[in-house]
């Protein structure tokens, strides 16, 4: 722009000079000042610019958290439970009213969040644990949002609610067993010879009379 155009000689003595002059005016597609891989004075052509990437130095204090063939379980929260729920919900070992229960809940089903199931968790008193509650524990420090490992999400609720739900489950199971035993007692003799009750404390079957099998 701003320069007069002149016709290129078709073929002649001045053709080579014209081509050389024209090519020198064409701008380079890459400015060497903007090339992050350009070489600094005295260095090789593949040296990265230190003002962009910084200088790497040896960290003498860095350590490995796991050594040898130690198994890494991303769902292990034993250390968290030891701190927030040392009694594991046993009233005989301490005050469960001051404890917090933690549990991994399903977050995705076939790669998609199951919002109906998450709603049921909230109805039972569970709430999502955030990364800022345990910085650097499940993700690099500074990570925000809920703690999600693979397809599971970490949730918490007061231990008293967990104990309450646990007692309800025990009560429901006890009632179901009582109904079953009542039906067995009402069954006529010889109708259910395979029912055998087991004493769970001794793991020994309650003795029953032998069944006579007629010979054909």
Secondary structure, 3 states (H helix, E strand, C coil): CCCCCCCCCCCCCCHHHHHHHHHHHCCCCCCHHHCCCCCCCCCCCCCCCHHHHCCCCCCCCCCCCCCCCCCCCCCCCHHHHHHHCCCCCCHHHCCHHHCEEEEEEECEECCEECHHHHHHHHHCCCEECEHHHHCCCCCCCCCCCECEECCEEEEEEEHHHHHHHHHHHHHHHHHHHHHHHHHHHHCCCCCCCCCCCEECCCCEECCCCCCCCCCC
